[in-house]
Amino acid sequence: MDDTNTLPDDRLLSTRDAAQFLGVSRQTLYTLHRKGCFPAIVLSPGLTNWRLDDLRAYIATKTRRVRSG
């Protein structure tokens, strides 16, 4: 997978790449999708993609900022 920091937000990722981006298994990716954490883009039966900006938004909701000091 390309460096995701340089990819456009509307880039579609394969299931394998999306799971790798989130650091989860493909099964967990689908579980998170079923729970409504982010939408899937179904291109055809058996071909699901994931929008990078949706995955980034999900990560942002799960990231806490820690104050130093």
Backbone as XML, in Angstrom:
<?xml version="1.0"?>
<chain id="A" units="angstrom">
  <residue number="1" name="MET">
    <atom name="N" x="0.852" y="-1.183" z="0.000"/>
    <atom name="CA" x="0.000" y="0.000" z="0.000"/>
    <atom name="C" x="0.894" y="1.241" z="0.000"/>
  </residue>
  <residue number="2" name="ASP">
    <atom name="N" x="0.425" y="2.262" z="-0.732"/>
    <atom name="CA" x="1.149" y="3.531" z="-0.780"/>
    <atom name="C" x="1.139" y="4.189" z="0.592"/>
  </residue>
  <residue number="3" name="ASP">
    <atom name="N" x="2.008" y="5.169" z="0.768"/>
    <atom name="CA" x="2.004" y="5.971" z="1.989"/>
    <atom name="C" x="0.682" y="6.728" z="2.038"/>
  </residue>
  <residue number="4" name="THR">
    <atom name="N" x="-0.171" y="6.416" z="3.005"/>
    <atom name="CA" x="-1.510" y="7.012" z="3.059"/>
    <atom name="C" x="-1.493" y="8.491" z="3.396"/>
  </residue>
  <residue number="5" name="ASN">
    <atom name="N" x="-0.382" y="9.017" z="3.889"/>
    <atom name="CA" x="-0.314" y="10.451" z="4.188"/>
    <atom name="C" x="-0.334" y="11.294" z="2.926"/>
  </residue>
  <residue number="6" name="THR">
    <atom name="N" x="0.061" y="10.723" z="1.806"/>
    <atom name="CA" x="0.119" y="11.478" z="0.565"/>
    <atom name="C" x="-1.054" y="11.189" z="-0.358"/>
  </residue>
  <residue number="7" name="LEU">
    <atom name="N" x="-1.953" y="10.297" z="0.033"/>
    <atom name="CA" x="-3.096" y="9.935" z="-0.810"/>
    <atom name="C" x="-4.231" y="10.931" z="-0.631"/>
  </residue>
  <residue number="8" name="PRO">
    <atom name="N" x="-5.002" y="11.171" z="-1.694"/>
    <atom name="CA" x="-6.162" y="12.060" z="-1.572"/>
    <atom name="C" x="-7.230" y="11.433" z="-0.677"/>
  </residue>
  <residue number="9" name="ASP">
    <atom name="N" x="-8.012" y="12.269" z="-0.005"/>
    <atom name="CA" x="-9.036" y="11.779" z="0.925"/>
    <atom name="C" x="-10.072" y="10.889" z="0.258"/>
  </residue>
  <residue number="10" name="ASP">
    <atom name="N" x="-10.363" y="11.139" z="-1.026"/>
    <atom name="CA" x="-11.404" y="10.363" z="-1.692"/>
    <atom name="C" x="-10.884" y="9.060" z="-2.302"/>
  </residue>
  <residue number="11" name="ARG">
    <atom name="N" x="-9.659" y="8.721" z="-2.022"/>
    <atom name="CA" x="-9.054" y="7.478" z="-2.513"/>
    <atom name="C" x="-9.802" y="6.283" z="-1.933"/>
  </residue>
  <residue number="12" name="LEU">
    <atom name="N" x="-10.082" y="5.288" z="-2.767"/>
    <atom name="CA" x="-10.715" y="4.054" z="-2.316"/>
    <atom name="C" x="-9.640" y="3.019" z="-2.031"/>
  </residue>
  <residue number="13" name="LEU">
    <atom name="N" x="-9.772" y="2.365" z="-0.884"/>
    <atom name="CA" x="-8.827" y="1.319" z="-0.490"/>
    <atom name="C" x="-9.498" y="-0.033" z="-0.589"/>
  </residue>
  <residue number="14" name="SER">
    <atom name="N" x="-8.734" y="-1.038" z="-0.927"/>
    <atom name="CA" x="-9.239" y="-2.411" z="-0.903"/>
    <atom name="C" x="-9.492" y="-2.809" z="0.551"/>
  </residue>
  <residue number="15" name="THR">
    <atom name="N" x="-10.197" y="-3.902" z="0.737"/>
    <atom name="CA" x="-10.452" y="-4.390" z="2.096"/>
    <atom name="C" x="-9.137" y="-4.690" z="2.799"/>
  </residue>
  <residue number="16" name="ARG">
    <atom name="N" x="-8.216" y="-5.316" z="2.102"/>
    <atom name="CA" x="-6.914" y="-5.636" z="2.702"/>
    <atom name="C" x="-6.175" y="-4.373" z="3.129"/>
  </residue>
  <residue number="17" name="ASP">
    <atom name="N" x="-6.145" y="-3.370" z="2.234"/>
    <atom name="CA" x="-5.438" y="-2.130" z="2.549"/>
    <atom name="C" x="-6.133" y="-1.334" z="3.653"/>
  </residue>
  <residue number="18" name="ALA">
    <atom name="N" x="-7.462" y="-1.340" z="3.658"/>
    <atom name="CA" x="-8.209" y="-0.629" z="4.704"/>
    <atom name="C" x="-7.947" y="-1.255" z="6.067"/>
  </residue>
  <residue number="19" name="ALA">
    <atom name="N" x="-7.961" y="-2.571" z="6.119"/>
    <atom name="CA" x="-7.682" y="-3.261" z="7.385"/>
    <atom name="C" x="-6.257" y="-2.961" z="7.847"/>
  </residue>
  <residue number="20" name="GLN">
    <atom name="N" x="-5.326" y="-2.976" z="6.917"/>
    <atom name="CA" x="-3.930" y="-2.663" z="7.251"/>
    <atom name="C" x="-3.815" y="-1.221" z="7.747"/>
  </residue>
  <residue number="21" name="PHE">
    <atom name="N" x="-4.497" y="-0.290" z="7.102"/>
    <atom name="CA" x="-4.469" y="1.116" z="7.502"/>
    <atom name="C" x="-4.959" y="1.279" z="8.936"/>
  </residue>
  <residue number="22" name="LEU">
    <atom name="N" x="-6.034" y="0.563" z="9.294"/>
    <atom name="CA" x="-6.583" y="0.659" z="10.650"/>
    <atom name="C" x="-5.831" y="-0.217" z="11.654"/>
  </residue>
  <residue number="23" name="GLY">
    <atom name="N" x="-5.022" y="-1.137" z="11.173"/>
    <atom name="CA" x="-4.296" y="-2.036" z="12.067"/>
    <atom name="C" x="-5.181" y="-3.109" z="12.659"/>
  </residue>
  <residue number="24" name="VAL">
    <atom name="N" x="-6.177" y="-3.559" z="11.863"/>
    <atom name="CA" x="-7.117" y="-4.583" z="12.319"/>
    <atom name="C" x="-7.190" y="-5.687" z="11.269"/>
  </residue>
  <residue number="25" name="SER">
    <atom name="N" x="-7.852" y="-6.777" z="11.628"/>
    <atom name="CA" x="-8.073" y="-7.848" z="10.663"/>
    <atom name="C" x="-9.211" y="-7.466" z="9.719"/>
  </residue>
  <residue number="26" name="ARG">
    <atom name="N" x="-9.326" y="-8.186" z="8.610"/>
    <atom name="CA" x="-10.439" y="-7.929" z="7.684"/>
    <atom name="C" x="-11.779" y="-8.194" z="8.370"/>
  </residue>
  <residue number="27" name="GLN">
    <atom name="N" x="-11.822" y="-9.209" z="9.213"/>
    <atom name="CA" x="-13.050" y="-9.522" z="9.940"/>
    <atom name="C" x="-13.438" y="-8.353" z="10.848"/>
  </residue>
  <residue number="28" name="THR">
    <atom name="N" x="-12.484" y="-7.778" z="11.556"/>
    <atom name="CA" x="-12.758" y="-6.636" z="12.428"/>
    <atom name="C" x="-13.195" y="-5.427" z="11.612"/>
  </residue>
  <residue number="29" name="LEU">
    <atom name="N" x="-12.608" y="-5.223" z="10.438"/>
    <atom name="CA" x="-13.029" y="-4.135" z="9.555"/>
    <atom name="C" x="-14.516" y="-4.255" z="9.237"/>
  </residue>
  <residue number="30" name="TYR">
    <atom name="N" x="-14.958" y="-5.446" z="8.857"/>
    <atom name="CA" x="-16.370" y="-5.652" z="8.545"/>
    <atom name="C" x="-17.247" y="-5.517" z="9.792"/>
  </residue>
  <residue number="31" name="THR">
    <atom name="N" x="-16.742" y="-5.946" z="10.942"/>
    <atom name="CA" x="-17.493" y="-5.785" z="12.189"/>
    <atom name="C" x="-17.697" y="-4.307" z="12.508"/>
  </residue>
  <residue number="32" name="LEU">
    <atom name="N" x="-16.656" y="-3.508" z="12.367"/>
    <atom name="CA" x="-16.766" y="-2.067" z="12.602"/>
    <atom name="C" x="-17.748" y="-1.434" z="11.624"/>
  </residue>
  <residue number="33" name="HIS">
    <atom name="N" x="-17.722" y="-1.883" z="10.382"/>
    <atom name="CA" x="-18.668" y="-1.380" z="9.380"/>
    <atom name="C" x="-20.110" y="-1.721" z="9.780"/>
  </residue>
  <residue number="34" name="ARG">
    <atom name="N" x="-20.354" y="-2.953" z="10.173"/>
    <atom name="CA" x="-21.712" y="-3.366" z="10.582"/>
    <atom name="C" x="-22.195" y="-2.589" z="11.800"/>
  </residue>
  <residue number="35" name="LYS">
    <atom name="N" x="-21.280" y="-2.153" z="12.659"/>
    <atom name="CA" x="-21.640" y="-1.347" z="13.827"/>
    <atom name="C" x="-21.886" y="0.111" z="13.466"/>
  </residue>
  <residue number="36" name="GLY">
    <atom name="N" x="-21.668" y="0.478" z="12.201"/>
    <atom name="CA" x="-21.933" y="1.836" z="11.749"/>
    <atom name="C" x="-20.774" y="2.800" z="11.925"/>
  </residue>
  <residue number="37" name="CYS">
    <atom name="N" x="-19.571" y="2.284" z="12.126"/>
    <atom name="CA" x="-18.411" y="3.156" z="12.336"/>
    <atom name="C" x="-18.009" y="3.903" z="11.070"/>
  </residue>
  <residue number="38" name="PHE">
    <atom name="N" x="-18.229" y="3.310" z="9.906"/>
    <atom name="CA" x="-17.927" y="3.943" z="8.626"/>
    <atom name="C" x="-18.623" y="3.150" z="7.522"/>
  </residue>
  <residue number="39" name="PRO">
    <atom name="N" x="-18.924" y="3.819" z="6.401"/>
    <atom name="CA" x="-19.611" y="3.139" z="5.301"/>
    <atom name="C" x="-18.642" y="2.341" z="4.431"/>
  </residue>
  <residue number="40" name="ALA">
    <atom name="N" x="-19.211" y="1.409" z="3.706"/>
    <atom name="CA" x="-18.466" y="0.651" z="2.704"/>
    <atom name="C" x="-18.936" y="1.091" z="1.325"/>
  </residue>
  <residue number="41" name="ILE">
    <atom name="N" x="-18.085" y="0.971" z="0.355"/>
    <atom name="CA" x="-18.425" y="1.249" z="-1.031"/>
    <atom name="C" x="-18.452" y="-0.103" z="-1.745"/>
  </residue>
  <residue number="42" name="VAL">
    <atom name="N" x="-19.639" y="-0.594" z="-2.044"/>
    <atom name="CA" x="-19.775" y="-1.890" z="-2.708"/>
    <atom name="C" x="-19.814" y="-1.643" z="-4.213"/>
  </residue>
  <residue number="43" name="LEU">
    <atom name="N" x="-18.755" y="-2.042" z="-4.877"/>
    <atom name="CA" x="-18.645" y="-1.823" z="-6.317"/>
    <atom name="C" x="-19.353" y="-2.909" z="-7.109"/>
  </residue>
  <residue number="44" name="SER">
    <atom name="N" x="-19.340" y="-4.119" z="-6.588"/>
    <atom name="CA" x="-20.036" y="-5.252" z="-7.186"/>
    <atom name="C" x="-20.056" y="-6.351" z="-6.127"/>
  </residue>
  <residue number="45" name="PRO">
    <atom name="N" x="-20.876" y="-7.388" z="-6.331"/>
    <atom name="CA" x="-20.861" y="-8.478" z="-5.346"/>
    <atom name="C" x="-19.440" y="-9.028" z="-5.182"/>
  </residue>
  <residue number="46" name="GLY">
    <atom name="N" x="-18.987" y="-9.045" z="-3.957"/>
    <atom name="CA" x="-17.652" y="-9.555" z="-3.673"/>
    <atom name="C" x="-16.534" y="-8.534" z="-3.808"/>
  </residue>
  <residue number="47" name="LEU">
    <atom name="N" x="-16.869" y="-7.292" z="-4.173"/>
    <atom name="CA" x="-15.841" y="-6.257" z="-4.307"/>
    <atom name="C" x="-16.259" y="-5.029" z="-3.510"/>
  </residue>
  <residue number="48" name="THR">
    <atom name="N" x="-15.693" y="-4.909" z="-2.316"/>
    <atom name="CA" x="-15.990" y="-3.805" z="-1.410"/>
    <atom name="C" x="-14.749" y="-2.955" z="-1.255"/>
  </residue>
  <residue number="49" name="ASN">
    <atom name="N" x="-14.932" y="-1.649" z="-1.325"/>
    <atom name="CA" x="-13.839" y="-0.713" z="-1.092"/>
    <atom name="C" x="-14.227" y="0.216" z="0.046"/>
  </residue>
  <residue number="50" name="TRP">
    <atom name="N" x="-13.248" y="0.961" z="0.522"/>
    <atom name="CA" x="-13.415" y="1.822" z="1.681"/>
    <atom name="C" x="-12.789" y="3.169" z="1.373"/>
  </residue>
  <residue number="51" name="ARG">
    <atom name="N" x="-13.510" y="4.254" z="1.634"/>
    <atom name="CA" x="-12.999" y="5.603" z="1.355"/>
    <atom name="C" x="-12.026" y="6.003" z="2.460"/>
  </residue>
  <residue number="52" name="LEU">
    <atom name="N" x="-10.854" y="6.447" z="2.053"/>
    <atom name="CA" x="-9.797" y="6.787" z="2.992"/>
    <atom name="C" x="-10.249" y="7.862" z="3.980"/>
  </residue>
  <residue number="53" name="ASP">
    <atom name="N" x="-10.984" y="8.872" z="3.519"/>
    <atom name="CA" x="-11.387" y="9.930" z="4.450"/>
    <atom name="C" x="-12.364" y="9.413" z="5.501"/>
  </residue>
  <residue number="54" name="ASP">
    <atom name="N" x="-13.184" y="8.399" z="5.177"/>
    <atom name="CA" x="-14.064" y="7.792" z="6.183"/>
    <atom name="C" x="-13.247" y="7.077" z="7.258"/>
  </residue>
  <residue number="55" name="LEU">
    <atom name="N" x="-12.195" y="6.401" z="6.838"/>
    <atom name="CA" x="-11.337" y="5.699" z="7.803"/>
    <atom name="C" x="-10.550" y="6.690" z="8.655"/>
  </residue>
  <residue number="56" name="ARG">
    <atom name="N" x="-10.076" y="7.766" z="8.034"/>
    <atom name="CA" x="-9.380" y="8.803" z="8.808"/>
    <atom name="C" x="-10.315" y="9.447" z="9.827"/>
  </residue>
  <residue number="57" name="ALA">
    <atom name="N" x="-11.569" y="9.694" z="9.433"/>
    <atom name="CA" x="-12.550" y="10.288" z="10.354"/>
    <atom name="C" x="-12.815" y="9.342" z="11.530"/>
  </residue>
  <residue number="58" name="TYR">
    <atom name="N" x="-12.909" y="8.049" z="11.248"/>
    <atom name="CA" x="-13.111" y="7.073" z="12.322"/>
    <atom name="C" x="-11.934" y="7.117" z="13.302"/>
  </residue>
  <residue number="59" name="ILE">
    <atom name="N" x="-10.727" y="7.140" z="12.786"/>
    <atom name="CA" x="-9.542" y="7.202" z="13.650"/>
    <atom name="C" x="-9.567" y="8.478" z="14.492"/>
  </residue>
  <residue number="60" name="ALA">
    <atom name="N" x="-9.968" y="9.580" z="13.885"/>
    <atom name="CA" x="-10.017" y="10.855" z="14.615"/>
    <atom name="C" x="-10.979" y="10.790" z="15.791"/>
  </residue>
  <residue number="61" name="THR">
    <atom name="N" x="-12.072" y="10.038" z="15.655"/>
    <atom name="CA" x="-13.032" y="9.927" z="16.761"/>
    <atom name="C" x="-12.498" y="9.045" z="17.878"/>
  </residue>
  <residue number="62" name="LYS">
    <atom name="N" x="-11.516" y="8.230" z="17.563"/>
    <atom name="CA" x="-10.963" y="7.301" z="18.556"/>
    <atom name="C" x="-9.650" y="7.787" z="19.150"/>
  </residue>
  <residue number="63" name="THR">
    <atom name="N" x="-9.175" y="8.922" z="18.696"/>
    <atom name="CA" x="-7.889" y="9.449" z="19.151"/>
    <atom name="C" x="-8.103" y="10.502" z="20.199"/>
  </residue>
  <residue number="64" name="ARG">
    <atom name="N" x="-7.446" y="10.331" z="21.338"/>
    <atom name="CA" x="-7.490" y="11.344" z="22.391"/>
    <atom name="C" x="-6.200" y="12.129" z="22.383"/>
  </residue>
  <residue number="65" name="ARG">
    <atom name="N" x="-6.321" y="13.390" z="22.571"/>
    <atom name="CA" x="-5.129" y="14.215" z="22.711"/>
    <atom name="C" x="-4.732" y="14.220" z="24.178"/>
  </residue>
  <residue number="66" name="VAL">
    <atom name="N" x="-3.467" y="14.020" z="24.419"/>
    <atom name="CA" x="-2.942" y="13.997" z="25.787"/>
    <atom name="C" x="-2.180" y="15.308" z="26.012"/>
  </residue>
  <residue number="67" name="ARG">
    <atom name="N" x="-2.570" y="15.988" z="27.064"/>
    <atom name="CA" x="-1.873" y="17.240" z="27.388"/>
    <atom name="C" x="-0.603" y="16.917" z="28.161"/>
  </residue>
  <residue number="68" name="SER">
    <atom name="N" x="0.446" y="17.610" z="27.809"/>
    <atom name="CA" x="1.699" y="17.431" z="28.559"/>
    <atom name="C" x="1.813" y="18.555" z="29.578"/>
  </residue>
  <residue number="69" name="GLY">
    <atom name="N" x="2.516" y="18.262" z="30.615"/>
    <atom name="CA" x="2.759" y="19.324" z="31.570"/>
    <atom name="C" x="2.200" y="19.033" z="32.846"/>
  </residue>
</chain>
